[in-house]
Amino acid sequence: MGHIFFRIIAGHTPWNKLEPNGRPSKEQINESIQQGGLPYIPSSVAQSDDWDVKSIYKIMMECYRFDPLTRPSSHEVADRLEWALKKSEEEKVLLEEGKRKKEKERKEKDKIKNKDRQSIKDGMKKEEVARSTVPIRPDPKIMLDSSDGSKESRSKKLATKHENNSNTTKKIKK
């Protein structure tokens, strides 16, 4: 049964041309088996983080035990596979729940960021509106062009105008 599991998780038959020194002869295979040797197990299988691969690998290694009395029976193998399948499904459910939770958290963070951005934009718009609606009052010290081309301050012009008006009133009274 070990060879069946080997083929499932390694994707090829054991003792084939993918061995480190190429395909061994039948004599070499028999000699290796008699000494307790195993076919070359790719590191991608032996060091896998995948729950399913780990489960099958563990069962495979039990089936490869040298002493036949310590190997699991086919009934025990079936029970272990059933247990591994159940655990695998539980793991997948937990992973999916974790992914959904992370996605929900990410969306919440995005909402907060978008609200912050919108608040900043709204604040900028309010500031722009406030700037555009502030009445502009003329500064009396601003220089204005007079009709004769000279520049005078507004306050001087007003004073001159007031003085002229006073002189005109005085002339009329005389």
Disulfide bonds with the S-S distance in Angstrom:
none
